[in-house]
Amino acid sequence: MKLKLISFNLCPFVKKAEILLSFKEIDYEIEFIELAKPPEWFMRISPLKKVPLLLVDGHVIFESSVICEYIDEAYPEQLHPENLILRAENRSWIEFGDTCLWDLFYLTIKETEEDFYEVRDDLLMKFDQIERTLHQGPYFNGSDCSLIDLSFVPLFQYLDCINEVNPVIFFNERHSKILEWKNHLLELRVAKAVYPPDLKAKQLELIGKRQGYLSNFLKGRNFDANTEKKIY
């Protein structure tokens, strides 16, 4: 089978599929498009007019979680738990994680301090629910890495960048288990393999371009293609 991902650069939803493909060491092709000016061929084949898409021998699969489910089932060593109840619970929390990814997006575009912290507070309340659910690590279900773990890597990667800009996301006294889980996941080989070395610079540049409240914390910074520089 020939796999091709259609992506917008830096899209965390696409990164879910990239990380899984890297974890399973599956060969694939990736093509980036500009969502502001999507090509006509993309508009024809994307029912929801958004990324990611996975093209498989002429077939189009859309929605990041569905794409990941297909990859996990189509290639050896399935990552979902064997227990049906646990597997269903994991699927539920993966969907829950996608709502957190939308909070991540809104954190970068909300224009006022009040709106920014409204989204932040909603995200922290979601973290409260995850914190109560987490097992005694290092992974979501305990000792074994599962699909849900890889699905949360993009969220934590991008939130780490936001928290560096404005440290109001991660609090050890409130979410100690999440912090341990996050730190462990971001040290995985696959968590580093699919991101460019200048990831932080690109993330910060994107935050600046969106001109939300968060961009106020970037004043005095300038970015180039390889490094993130501070200019005072």
C-alpha positions in Angstrom: 0.0 0.0 0.0 1.2 3.5 -0.8 0.3 6.1 1.9 0.3 9.8 1.4 -0.6 12.4 4.1 -2.0 15.8 3.1 -1.2 18.4 5.7 -0.9 22.0 6.7 2.5 22.8 8.1 2.6 22.6 11.9 -0.9 21.1 12.1 -1.0 19.1 15.4 -3.8 16.9 14.1 -1.6 15.7 11.3 1.3 15.1 13.7 -0.8 12.5 15.4 -0.7 10.4 12.2 3.0 11.2 11.6 4.0 10.1 15.0 2.1 6.8 14.7 3.6 6.2 11.2 7.1 6.9 12.6 6.5 4.6 15.6 5.5 1.7 13.3 8.3 2.6 10.9 5.9 2.8 8.0 7.0 4.5 4.8 4.8 7.4 3.6 4.7 10.5 1.6 3.5 13.9 2.8 2.3 17.0 1.0 1.8 20.4 2.6 -0.9 22.8 1.4 -1.9 26.3 2.3 -5.4 26.1 3.9 -5.9 29.8 3.2 -5.6 29.0 -0.6 -6.3 25.3 -0.9 -5.8 23.7 -4.3 -8.8 22.7 -6.3 -7.9 19.0 -6.1 -7.9 19.2 -2.3 -11.3 20.8 -2.2 -12.7 18.0 -4.4 -11.5 15.1 -2.3 -11.8 16.6 1.3 -15.4 16.3 2.5 -14.8 18.6 5.5 -12.3 20.9 3.6 -9.6 20.4 6.3 -6.5 18.4 7.0 -5.4 15.7 7.6 -6.2 13.4 4.7 -4.7 10.0 4.2 -4.6 8.8 0.6 -4.4 5.0 0.4 -4.3 3.5 -3.1 -6.9 5.9 -4.4 -9.0 6.0 -1.3 -9.4 9.1 0.9 -9.6 8.7 4.7 -10.3 11.9 6.8 -10.3 12.9 10.4 -7.1 12.4 12.4 -8.4 9.8 14.9 -10.0 7.7 12.1 -6.7 7.9 10.2 -4.8 6.7 13.3 -7.3 3.9 13.8 -6.8 2.7 10.3 -3.0 2.8 10.5 -3.0 0.9 13.8 -5.3 -1.8 12.4 -3.6 -2.1 9.0 -0.1 -2.6 10.3 1.4 -5.1 12.8 1.6 -4.7 16.5 -1.7 -2.9 17.3 -1.3 -0.3 20.0 -4.8 -0.3 21.4 -5.3 -2.4 24.6 -6.7 -5.9 24.0 -9.4 -5.5 26.6 -12.5 -4.2 24.8 -13.7 -1.9 27.7 -10.2 -0.4 28.1 -9.9 0.0 24.3 -13.2 1.9 24.2 -12.2 4.1 27.1 -8.9 4.9 25.4 -10.8 5.9 22.2 -13.1 8.1 24.3 -10.1 9.9 25.8 -8.4 10.3 22.4 -11.6 12.2 21.3 -11.4 14.2 24.5 -7.8 15.0 23.6 -8.9 16.4 20.3 -11.1 18.9 22.1 -7.9 20.0 24.0 -6.2 20.5 20.6 -8.9 22.9 19.7 -8.3 24.8 23.0 -4.7 24.9 22.0 -5.7 26.6 18.7 -8.0 29.1 20.5 -5.2 30.0 22.9 -3.2 31.3 20.0 -6.0 33.4 18.4 -8.0 34.9 21.3 -7.5 38.6 21.2 -8.2 39.7 24.8 -6.7 38.7 28.1 -10.2 37.7 29.3 -10.9 35.5 26.4 -7.5 33.9 26.6 -7.9 32.9 30.2 -11.4 31.7 29.6 -10.0 29.1 27.2 -7.0 28.4 29.5 -9.3 27.7 32.4 -11.5 25.4 30.3 -8.3 23.5 29.3 -7.2 23.2 32.9 -10.6 21.8 33.9 -10.2 19.2 31.2 -6.7 18.4 32.6 -8.4 17.9 36.0 -10.5 15.1 34.4 -7.4 13.5 32.8 -5.4 13.8 36.0 -8.1 11.7 37.8 -8.0 9.1 35.1 -4.2 8.6 34.7 -2.7 5.4 36.1 0.7 5.2 37.7 2.6 5.7 34.4 4.8 6.1 32.7 2.0 5.7 30.1 -1.7 6.4 30.1 -2.6 2.8 30.8 0.4 2.0 33.0 3.6 0.3 31.7 2.8 -0.1 28.0 2.7 2.6 25.3 -0.7 2.7 23.5 -2.3 4.7 20.7 -3.6 7.2 23.2 -0.1 8.1 24.3 1.0 8.9 20.8 -2.1 10.9 20.2 -1.4 13.2 23.0 2.2 14.0 22.0 1.3 16.9 19.6 -0.9 18.6 22.3 1.9 18.5 24.8 4.6 19.6 22.3 2.6 22.7 21.4 1.5 23.5 24.9 5.1 23.3 26.1 5.9 26.1 23.6 2.9 28.2 24.8 3.8 27.6 28.4 7.3 28.9 27.7 5.9 32.1 26.3 3.3 32.5 29.1 3.8 30.0 31.9 0.1 29.5 32.8 -0.6 26.0 31.5 1.3 23.4 33.6 1.2 23.4 37.4 2.8 20.5 39.2 0.6 21.0 42.3 -2.5 20.6 40.3 -1.5 18.1 37.5 1.5 16.3 38.7 0.6 13.0 36.9 0.0 14.9 33.6 3.4 16.6 33.9 5.1 13.3 34.4 3.2 11.8 31.5 4.0 14.7 29.3 7.7 14.8 30.1 8.0 11.1 29.5 6.2 11.3 26.1 8.2 14.2 24.8 11.4 12.2 25.4 10.3 9.4 23.2 12.2 8.9 20.0 9.1 9.4 17.8 8.2 12.5 19.6 11.4 14.1 18.3 11.7 12.4 14.9 8.7 14.1 13.2 9.5 17.6 14.3 12.0 19.9 12.6 15.0 21.2 14.7 13.7 24.7 14.4 10.2 23.7 15.7 10.1 26.3 18.5 11.0 29.1 16.2 8.3 28.1 13.8 5.7 27.8 16.6 6.6 31.2 18.0 6.5 32.7 14.5 3.0 31.3 14.0 1.8 32.7 17.4 3.1 36.1 16.4 1.4 36.0 13.0 -2.0 35.2 14.6 -1.8 38.4 16.6 -3.8 37.1 19.5 -3.3 38.1 23.2 -0.5 35.5 23.5 1.5 37.4 20.8 2.0 40.3 23.3 4.5 38.1 25.1 6.6 37.9 22.0 7.5 41.6 22.0 11.2 42.1 21.4 11.6 38.7 19.7 12.6 38.0 16.2 12.8 34.7 14.4 14.8 33.2 11.6 14.5 29.8 9.9 17.0 28.0 12.1 17.0 29.6 15.5 14.8 31.6 17.8 16.5 34.9 18.7 15.6 37.5 21.4 16.3 41.1 20.4 16.2 43.6 23.2 
